[in-house]
Structures are given as structure tokens and as C-alpha cells.
Amino acid sequence: MIETPTARLAFEDFGPAIPPRPAFGRWLAGTIAGWTAFVAFLLFISWLLLAIAALFARLGPIGAAVGNIVGLILILVMVTATLLTMADRKWSALMQDRVGPNRARLSIIPGLRNRPLKGIPHVLADVLKMLFKEDFIPEGAMNNKVLFNLAPLLAFAPAFMLFAIVPVSPEVTFLGQRIQLQVARVDWGILYVFALASLAVFATALAGWTSDNKLALLGGLRASAQLISYEVTLGLTLVGAFIAFGTLRLEEMARLQGMLGPALRSAVVLAARAGDFLVRDDSVLFGWLPSWGFVYQPIGMILFLVAAQAEIKRAPFDTPEGESEIIGYFLEYSGLKSGLFLIAEYAETVVVAGIVTTIFLGGYHLPFIEPTVVRHFDFAWLSVFQVFAFIVKMLFIIWVMFVVRWAFPRFRYDQIMRLGWKMMLPISLFNVALTAGIFLWAGREGLAWMGGIEWLAIIAFVALSARAPRAEEAPHASH
């Protein structure tokens, strides 16, 4: 007699999809332990980046450059971008009251069988899936095979090249070596950002055109138009920054945000000394406010974040590749090439966060207290905390971009163009003109007052917008 097969539920193999809610005490203890472990991990990564740079610096200038490439590009950017593929899905699940991906298992490791491990095995599963999927090239693309294969590289490489000029730490002495966590120091820093950011247009255009697919071509045209439109605003938002700081070099901008004071004069140490710390009142405004870029350019920072979100085609600006639209310019790509487009998007997110941190959030400087040794700077933990501060700020900006992605619905294509050309471009032009006028009239001191007025205007606008009735409620109110 043949037994009738019985259906098995998912939790019989993998455990319950939604674990029971723990008691408050256990939840609080687990939360504290989790955040403590996270902070300890970031401190270890900060020490590791400095240690790698110091180790390679023993080989000379070329070795120092190679060490920064290994530490900053391969570890900080690449590993962070890879983990963001998982963090993005987990955060979307949290905002939508879901569990998120938790089905992948590491069954080959004893003691971890049938354990979700917070979904972390999905990162490895995604990598293996991309590596072993078929690398399919459509028949129509065979005539342009070189350009078809070049498009993913043009999308992938500029993201890492952009991070080369981001200063993650000042010039410090670590393990007996004088190092700075920055791959390249160029005099035209912001112009370098503009030049490499424009290469993304070639990647989208090539991917859409060489695929020999009408939908991919339309996606490529949409993406190219969007990138070109928001590059104008992206550039203008940074003009106010280098008017305020008087330099194009990102490392100088980061340094000045820890040195400029209320009158924005040259650095004068006026404060009390406590051990190896200097509580310096020349690094704050009005006696308490850190003299960071967002104080002088609040509108510029907000416009830059919005324009950067559109430049990297993240929701709500993902119309060129949205699932409900025409899928996108990489429609015909599969396997590792498709994975390059995906990881490039997250790498660009890391780069944008690093640039915003450097220009608007003080870079590696800690607020209020600047850990500067008076005579020499060879205490490892001081430089570790500076790198730690940079990474924390960068992760905060990434979190803000994730919140925006999952909080707003996807814009229509005409709305994206209208926002870029009719709203953001005039505001950015006005911001540049106002910044230049205030600088010529009142010097850098006036920029701080202008920034304060702009912050008050932004807060008032948000408050009034929250109280305004919704457009869809108006017809119901009239009945």
C-alpha cells in the first residue's frame, strides 16, 4: 500500500518564520549587547585600516598607496557595499513590519544548521548565485560584444575611483609610520568628483544601446537623461562649499572644519588642556556649534543628497530600472555582469556618503572635542577614534538614504524631470548667488549667520508642510 504524501510546512524544515517576541529584559540586554558588539567591530575595522596602511607604508610611497587601496577600496568600500545588499532588505522589512530574508542556512557548519543568523548567509548565497548563473549575451549584441561587456565595468569602476580622494583620516603617526588614509591627493578634488561621476552616463547609454532590446534602450535613454539633468544641480550644490572653504581639495575641506572658528580665522588654541585633549573653542561656532559644512550650507547639503540619490538611481528616482516601469537598461545582462551593476549601485551609495561626510559633516573630526596631541601624534587610539568617527558618520548618511528609499513612492519620469529642472536647479543657482554675495559682503562670518537663517526656513517649511491638508482630502472635505 502506497502512503499518500503529506505536505510539510516551512517551519518543519527551517523553524518558525517569525520567532516569538522575547521578554523586555531579554530584548533590552540583547539590544545593548548587539550595539556594543557593533561599536567594537567598527573600532576594530578602524584599527585594521590604519594597521594595513602602516604595514604597507614600510615599503615606501608606492607601498603606502597600495595599502590605502587595499584598506579603503577593497575593504571599506567593497565590503560595506556587499553588506549593504543585506542591510537594505533588512531595513525595508523593518519599515514594512516584516522579518526579511532569513531562509538561507549554513548547514555545513556544525552547530549552525537551521539557524537564520539574522539573514547574513543570504549575502553568500547572492554571491554564489551571481557567479554560477549563465553569462548570456543576446544575439543582437554579438556585433557590439566589446561595448556590451564594457558597460558593467564603466558602471563599476568609477564608484571605486571616486573614493580615492576621500580623506578618511588626517596625517597621523601609527605604528611608527607617518600615514594618511587617502589614496590620492589632487588639487582639483571636487572637479575630479564631477569628471568621474559623468562616466556613469556612458555605462547606461552603452548598456541600453548594445543590448538590442527596445525596453533596454528606453531605459538607457531615461537613465542618461536623468543623470545629465541632475549632474547640473550636483555640481552647483558644491560650488557654495568651495566658496565657503576657499579650496577644491577634499582633505583641506576636512581639515578646515576642525580648525575654523567663530570668526573663521586661522587656528588659535584658546581652551583648557585635559591630559592629551584640547577642548578648542576655535573649532566651534557661537561657543557651542561645530563649524562643519552643514552649518554654512544646509540647503546645499540637502540638494546634494537629493541630486546624488537621483544620480545613483536609487528610489524614489529608480524609474529607469523600476520593476513597475520598463525594467531598465541592464535587462539583457545576467550572471556576474548583472551583479556588477547591482554592487556598483551600493558602492556609489558608500561613495556618496563618504563625500557628504567629508564636505558637510566634518569628515573625521569629532564634535566639540578635537583629540589632538600637543607635541606629537603617535598614540594609536587617537587616530583610531578619528577613523571611527568618519565611519559612523558615513553609515548615518547611508541609513538616511535607506529611509528615503523605503519611505517615498517611486516618482513618475515627468515628475523627476520637473523636480530637477524647475525646482532644484533654480534653488541651487539661488544658493550659489546668495553664498557668493554674503561672502563678498560679510566674509565667512556671514555664511554662518546665513546658514542659521536657512535652517530656520527649512524647519518652518517642514512644519507648515506637515500641517497642510493633503491634496486627495480636498474633494472629500467639499462633500
C-alpha positions as CSV (number, residue, x, y, z in Angstrom):
1,M,0.0,0.0,0.0
2,I,1.4,3.4,-1.1
3,E,1.3,6.1,1.5
4,T,-0.2,9.4,0.5
5,P,2.5,12.1,0.7
6,T,1.7,14.7,3.2
7,A,2.5,18.4,2.9
8,R,5.3,19.7,5.1
9,L,5.2,23.2,6.4
10,A,8.2,25.5,6.1
11,F,8.8,25.7,9.8
12,E,9.2,21.9,10.0
13,D,12.4,22.3,7.9
14,F,13.6,25.7,8.8
15,G,11.9,26.6,12.1
16,P,9.2,29.3,12.5
17,A,9.5,32.2,10.1
18,I,8.6,34.8,12.8
19,P,10.4,34.0,16.1
20,P,8.4,34.6,19.3
21,R,8.9,38.1,20.8
22,P,11.3,37.9,23.8
23,A,10.6,39.5,27.2
24,F,11.5,43.1,27.7
25,G,14.5,42.3,29.8
26,R,16.0,39.9,27.3
27,W,15.2,42.3,24.5
28,L,17.0,45.2,26.3
29,A,20.0,43.0,27.1
30,G,20.2,41.7,23.6
31,T,19.9,45.3,22.2
32,I,22.7,46.6,24.4
33,A,24.9,43.6,23.6
34,G,24.3,44.0,19.9
35,W,25.1,47.7,19.8
36,T,28.2,47.1,21.9
37,A,29.4,44.4,19.6
38,F,28.7,46.7,16.6
39,V,30.7,49.6,18.1
40,A,33.6,47.2,18.9
41,F,33.5,45.8,15.4
42,L,33.7,49.4,13.9
43,L,36.6,50.2,16.2
44,F,38.4,47.0,15.1
45,I,37.8,48.0,11.4
46,S,39.2,51.5,12.1
47,W,42.3,50.0,13.7
48,L,42.6,47.5,10.8
49,L,42.6,50.2,8.2
50,L,45.3,52.1,9.9
51,A,47.4,48.9,10.5
52,I,47.2,47.9,6.9
53,A,48.2,51.4,5.8
54,A,51.1,51.4,8.2
55,L,52.3,48.0,7.2
56,F,52.4,48.8,3.5
57,A,54.0,52.2,4.2
58,R,57.2,50.4,5.3
59,L,57.6,49.6,1.5
60,G,57.8,53.3,0.5
61,P,55.4,55.7,-1.2
62,I,54.2,53.1,-3.7
63,G,53.6,50.6,-0.9
64,A,51.6,53.3,1.0
65,A,49.4,53.9,-2.0
66,V,48.8,50.1,-2.4
67,G,48.0,49.9,1.3
68,N,45.4,52.6,1.0
69,I,43.9,50.9,-2.0
70,V,43.6,47.6,-0.1
71,G,42.2,49.2,3.0
72,L,39.9,51.8,1.7
73,I,38.8,50.5,-1.7
74,L,38.8,46.7,-1.2
75,I,37.8,46.6,2.5
76,L,35.9,49.7,3.4
77,V,34.0,50.3,0.2
78,M,33.7,46.8,-1.3
79,V,32.9,45.0,2.0
80,T,30.5,47.7,3.1
81,A,28.7,47.7,-0.3
82,T,28.4,43.9,-0.1
83,L,26.9,44.0,3.3
84,L,24.5,46.8,2.3
85,T,22.8,44.4,-0.1
86,M,21.6,42.6,3.1
87,A,21.1,45.7,5.2
88,D,18.9,47.3,2.6
89,R,16.5,44.3,2.6
90,K,16.5,44.1,6.4
91,W,15.7,47.7,6.8
92,S,12.9,47.5,4.2
93,A,11.5,44.6,6.2
94,L,11.7,46.6,9.4
95,M,9.9,49.6,7.9
96,Q,7.2,47.3,6.5
97,D,6.8,45.2,9.7
98,R,8.3,42.1,8.1
99,V,11.1,39.7,9.1
100,G,13.0,40.0,5.9
101,P,15.2,37.3,4.2
102,N,16.1,34.5,6.7
103,R,15.9,31.2,4.8
104,A,19.5,30.8,3.7
105,R,21.4,28.4,6.0
106,L,25.0,27.3,6.6
107,S,24.2,23.7,7.1
108,I,27.8,22.5,6.5
109,I,29.0,24.2,9.7
110,P,28.3,22.1,12.9
111,G,26.0,23.9,15.4
112,L,24.6,26.4,12.8
113,R,22.2,24.1,11.0
114,N,18.7,25.6,10.7
115,R,19.8,28.9,12.2
116,P,18.8,32.0,10.3
117,L,21.8,34.1,11.6
118,K,19.8,37.3,11.0
119,G,19.8,36.5,7.3
120,I,23.6,37.0,6.9
121,P,24.0,33.8,4.8
122,H,22.0,35.5,2.1
123,V,25.0,37.6,1.2
124,L,27.0,34.5,0.4
125,A,24.0,33.0,-1.4
126,D,23.7,36.1,-3.6
127,V,27.4,36.0,-4.5
128,L,27.3,32.3,-5.4
129,K,24.1,32.8,-7.4
130,M,25.7,35.6,-9.5
131,L,28.9,33.6,-10.0
132,F,27.3,30.4,-11.3
133,K,24.4,31.9,-13.3
134,E,24.7,31.7,-17.1
135,D,26.5,34.6,-18.7
136,F,24.0,35.1,-21.5
137,I,24.7,37.5,-24.4
138,P,21.7,38.3,-26.7
139,E,22.2,37.6,-30.4
140,G,21.7,41.2,-31.3
141,A,24.5,42.2,-29.0
142,M,27.1,40.0,-30.6
143,N,28.1,42.7,-33.1
144,N,28.9,45.0,-30.2
145,K,30.2,42.4,-27.8
146,V,33.1,44.6,-26.6
147,L,30.9,47.5,-25.8
148,F,28.3,45.2,-24.3
149,N,30.9,43.8,-21.9
150,L,32.4,47.2,-21.2
151,A,29.2,48.8,-19.9
152,P,29.2,46.9,-16.5
153,L,32.9,47.9,-16.0
154,L,32.1,51.6,-16.7
155,A,29.3,51.4,-14.1
156,F,31.5,49.6,-11.5
157,A,35.0,51.2,-11.8
158,P,34.1,54.9,-11.3
159,A,32.5,54.3,-8.0
160,F,35.8,53.0,-6.5
161,M,37.9,55.6,-8.3
162,L,35.8,58.4,-6.7
163,F,36.6,57.2,-3.2
164,A,40.3,57.5,-3.9
165,I,40.3,61.2,-3.0
166,V,38.1,60.9,0.2
167,P,40.2,61.5,3.3
168,V,39.3,59.0,6.0
169,S,41.9,60.3,8.5
170,P,44.4,63.1,8.8
171,E,48.1,62.6,8.5
172,V,49.0,60.6,11.6
173,T,51.8,58.5,13.1
174,F,50.6,55.0,13.5
175,L,52.9,52.0,14.4
176,G,55.9,54.2,13.8
177,Q,54.8,55.2,10.2
178,R,53.5,58.5,9.0
179,I,50.4,57.7,7.1
180,Q,47.1,59.2,5.9
181,L,44.1,57.2,4.9
182,Q,43.6,58.7,1.4
183,V,44.6,57.1,-1.8
184,A,45.3,60.3,-3.9
185,R,45.7,63.9,-3.0
186,V,44.7,66.1,-6.0
187,D,44.5,69.8,-6.2
188,W,41.2,69.7,-8.2
189,G,39.4,67.4,-5.8
190,I,35.8,68.4,-6.4
191,L,36.4,68.7,-10.2
192,Y,37.7,65.1,-10.0
193,V,34.3,64.1,-8.5
194,F,32.4,65.8,-11.3
195,A,34.5,64.3,-14.0
196,L,34.2,60.7,-12.8
197,A,30.6,61.0,-11.9
198,S,29.8,61.8,-15.5
199,L,31.2,58.4,-16.7
200,A,28.0,56.7,-15.4
201,V,26.2,58.2,-18.4
202,F,28.3,56.2,-20.8
203,A,27.6,53.0,-18.8
204,T,23.8,53.4,-19.0
205,A,23.8,54.5,-22.6
206,L,26.1,51.7,-23.7
207,A,24.1,49.0,-21.8
208,G,20.8,50.1,-23.3
209,W,22.1,50.6,-26.9
210,T,24.2,47.4,-27.2
211,S,21.5,45.1,-25.7
212,D,19.5,45.3,-29.0
213,N,16.3,45.5,-26.9
214,K,13.7,48.3,-27.2
215,L,12.9,48.3,-23.5
216,A,16.6,48.3,-22.5
217,L,17.2,51.2,-25.0
218,L,14.3,53.2,-23.5
219,G,15.7,52.5,-20.0
220,G,19.1,53.7,-21.1
221,L,17.7,56.9,-22.6
222,R,15.7,57.6,-19.4
223,A,18.7,56.9,-17.2
224,S,21.0,59.1,-19.3
225,A,18.6,62.0,-19.3
226,Q,18.2,61.7,-15.6
227,L,21.9,61.6,-14.9
228,I,22.6,64.6,-17.2
229,S,19.8,66.6,-15.6
230,Y,20.9,66.1,-12.0
231,E,24.6,66.5,-12.7
232,V,24.0,70.2,-13.2
233,T,22.4,70.5,-9.7
234,L,25.0,68.2,-8.2
235,G,27.8,70.5,-9.4
236,L,26.1,73.7,-8.3
237,T,25.5,72.4,-4.8
238,L,29.2,72.0,-4.2
239,V,30.1,75.5,-5.6
240,G,28.8,77.0,-2.3
241,A,31.1,74.6,-0.4
242,F,34.3,75.6,-2.0
243,I,33.3,79.3,-1.8
244,A,32.9,78.8,2.0
245,F,36.2,76.9,2.4
246,G,38.2,78.5,-0.4
247,T,39.6,75.3,-1.7
248,L,38.8,72.4,-4.1
249,R,40.8,69.8,-2.1
250,L,38.7,67.5,0.0
251,E,41.4,66.9,2.6
252,E,41.7,70.7,3.1
253,M,37.9,71.0,3.5
254,A,38.0,68.2,6.1
255,R,40.9,69.9,7.9
256,L,39.4,73.4,7.9
257,Q,36.1,72.1,9.5
258,G,38.2,71.3,12.6
259,M,40.2,74.4,12.6
260,L,37.9,77.3,11.6
261,G,36.3,79.2,14.5
262,P,33.7,81.8,15.3
263,A,35.5,84.4,13.2
264,L,36.8,81.7,10.9
265,R,40.3,83.0,11.4
266,S,43.5,80.9,11.5
267,A,43.6,78.3,14.2
268,V,44.2,79.7,17.7
269,V,44.2,77.3,20.6
270,L,42.4,79.1,23.5
271,A,41.0,76.3,25.6
272,A,41.9,74.3,28.6
273,R,44.1,71.2,28.3
274,A,42.9,68.0,29.9
275,G,45.6,65.2,29.5
276,D,46.3,64.9,25.8
277,F,43.0,66.5,24.8
278,L,42.5,70.1,23.7
279,V,38.9,71.4,24.1
280,R,39.3,74.1,21.5
281,D,36.8,76.8,21.2
282,D,38.2,77.7,17.7
283,S,36.5,74.5,16.4
284,V,33.0,75.7,17.3
285,L,30.7,78.5,16.3
286,F,29.0,80.8,18.8
287,G,30.8,78.8,21.6
288,W,28.9,75.5,21.1
289,L,28.1,74.7,17.4
290,P,30.7,72.6,15.4
291,S,32.0,74.5,12.4
292,W,31.1,71.9,9.9
293,G,29.9,72.3,6.3
294,F,26.2,71.7,7.1
295,V,26.2,74.8,9.3
296,Y,27.2,77.1,6.3
297,Q,25.5,75.2,3.5
298,P,22.3,73.5,4.8
299,I,20.4,74.0,1.5
300,G,23.5,72.8,-0.4
301,M,23.7,69.6,1.7
302,I,20.0,68.8,1.2
303,L,20.2,69.5,-2.6
304,F,23.4,67.4,-2.9
305,L,21.8,64.4,-1.1
306,V,18.7,64.6,-3.3
307,A,20.7,65.0,-6.5
308,A,23.1,62.2,-5.5
309,Q,20.1,59.9,-4.9
310,A,19.0,60.6,-8.4
311,E,22.5,60.2,-9.8
312,I,22.8,56.7,-8.4
313,K,19.2,55.9,-9.5
314,R,18.1,54.9,-6.0
315,A,14.4,55.0,-5.1
316,P,12.3,57.2,-5.4
317,F,14.4,58.0,-8.5
318,D,14.7,54.5,-9.9
319,T,12.2,55.0,-12.8
320,P,14.8,53.9,-15.4
321,E,15.1,50.5,-13.7
322,G,11.9,50.1,-11.6
323,E,10.0,46.9,-11.6
324,S,6.7,48.7,-12.4
325,E,8.4,50.6,-15.3
326,I,10.4,49.2,-18.2
327,I,12.8,47.1,-16.0
328,G,15.9,49.0,-17.0
329,Y,19.0,49.3,-19.3
330,F,20.5,46.1,-17.8
331,L,17.6,44.0,-18.9
332,E,19.7,41.7,-21.1
333,Y,22.5,41.2,-18.6
334,S,22.8,38.1,-16.4
335,G,25.3,36.4,-14.1
336,L,28.3,38.4,-12.9
337,K,27.7,41.3,-15.3
338,S,24.3,41.8,-13.7
339,G,26.0,41.6,-10.3
340,L,28.4,44.3,-11.2
341,F,25.5,46.7,-11.9
342,L,24.0,45.8,-8.6
343,I,27.1,46.1,-6.5
344,A,28.0,49.4,-8.3
345,E,24.8,50.9,-7.0
346,Y,25.6,50.1,-3.4
347,A,29.3,51.2,-3.9
348,E,28.0,54.5,-5.2
349,T,25.9,54.8,-2.1
350,V,29.0,54.4,0.1
351,V,31.0,56.9,-2.0
352,V,28.2,59.5,-1.8
353,A,28.0,59.0,2.0
354,G,31.8,59.5,2.2
355,I,31.7,62.7,0.1
356,V,28.8,64.1,2.2
357,T,30.7,63.2,5.4
358,T,33.9,65.0,4.2
359,I,32.3,68.2,2.9
360,F,29.3,68.7,5.2
361,L,29.8,66.6,8.4
362,G,33.3,67.5,9.4
363,G,35.0,64.4,7.9
364,Y,37.0,62.6,10.6
365,H,36.6,65.3,13.2
366,L,34.7,64.6,16.5
367,P,32.2,67.3,17.5
368,F,33.1,69.8,20.3
369,I,36.3,67.9,21.3
370,E,39.2,67.6,18.9
371,P,41.6,64.8,20.0
372,T,44.9,66.4,19.1
373,V,48.1,65.6,20.9
374,V,50.1,68.8,21.6
375,R,53.6,67.8,20.7
376,H,53.3,64.6,18.6
377,F,50.6,62.4,17.3
378,D,51.7,58.8,17.7
379,F,49.1,57.4,20.1
380,A,47.2,54.7,18.1
381,W,43.8,55.1,19.9
382,L,43.5,58.8,18.9
383,S,43.7,58.1,15.2
384,V,41.5,55.0,15.6
385,F,38.8,57.2,17.1
386,Q,39.0,59.6,14.2
387,V,38.6,56.9,11.6
388,F,35.8,55.5,13.8
389,A,34.1,58.9,13.7
390,F,34.3,59.0,9.9
391,I,32.8,55.6,9.5
392,V,29.9,56.3,11.9
393,K,29.0,59.5,10.0
394,M,29.2,57.6,6.7
395,L,26.9,54.9,8.0
396,F,24.5,57.5,9.3
397,I,24.2,59.1,5.8
398,I,23.7,55.6,4.3
399,W,20.9,55.0,6.8
400,V,19.2,58.3,5.8
401,M,19.4,57.2,2.1
402,F,17.8,53.9,3.0
403,V,15.0,55.7,4.9
404,V,14.3,57.9,1.9
405,R,14.3,54.9,-0.4
406,W,11.7,53.0,1.5
407,A,9.6,55.9,2.8
408,F,8.7,57.6,-0.6
409,P,6.9,56.1,-3.5
410,R,8.5,55.9,-6.9
411,F,8.3,59.2,-8.9
412,R,7.0,59.3,-12.4
413,Y,9.5,60.1,-15.1
414,D,8.0,63.5,-15.8
415,Q,8.0,64.3,-12.1
416,I,11.7,63.5,-11.9
417,M,12.5,65.9,-14.8
418,R,10.2,68.6,-13.4
419,L,11.9,68.3,-9.9
420,G,15.3,68.5,-11.4
421,W,14.9,71.4,-13.9
422,K,12.1,73.5,-12.4
423,M,12.8,73.2,-8.7
424,M,16.2,72.0,-7.8
425,L,18.2,73.9,-10.5
426,P,16.7,77.3,-9.6
427,I,17.2,76.7,-5.9
428,S,20.8,75.7,-6.4
429,L,21.5,78.7,-8.6
430,F,20.0,81.0,-5.9
431,N,22.1,79.3,-3.2
432,V,25.3,79.9,-5.2
433,A,24.4,83.5,-5.8
434,L,23.4,84.1,-2.2
435,T,26.6,82.4,-0.9
436,A,28.8,84.4,-3.1
437,G,27.1,87.7,-2.2
438,I,27.2,87.0,1.5
439,F,30.9,86.0,1.3
440,L,31.8,89.2,-0.6
441,W,29.8,91.4,1.8
442,A,30.4,89.9,5.2
443,G,33.1,87.4,4.7
444,R,33.0,83.9,6.1
445,E,31.4,85.1,9.3
446,G,28.3,86.0,7.4
447,L,28.0,82.5,6.0
448,A,27.4,81.1,9.5
449,W,24.5,83.5,10.0
450,M,23.1,82.7,6.6
451,G,23.3,79.0,7.4
452,G,21.3,79.6,10.6
453,I,18.6,81.5,8.8
454,E,18.4,78.8,6.1
455,W,18.0,76.1,8.8
456,L,15.1,78.1,10.4
457,A,13.5,78.4,7.0
458,I,13.9,74.7,6.4
459,I,12.3,73.8,9.8
460,A,9.4,76.3,9.1
461,F,8.8,74.8,5.7
462,V,8.7,71.3,7.0
463,A,6.4,72.3,9.8
464,L,4.0,74.1,7.5
465,S,4.1,71.2,5.0
466,A,3.1,68.7,7.7
467,R,0.1,70.9,8.7
468,A,-1.1,71.5,5.1
469,P,-4.1,69.3,4.0
470,R,-3.4,66.6,1.6
471,A,-4.5,67.0,-2.0
472,E,-6.6,63.9,-2.0
473,E,-8.5,65.0,1.1
474,A,-9.8,68.2,-0.6
475,P,-12.6,66.5,-2.7
476,H,-13.9,64.6,0.4
477,A,-13.9,67.8,2.5
478,S,-16.2,69.5,0.0
479,H,-19.0,66.9,0.2
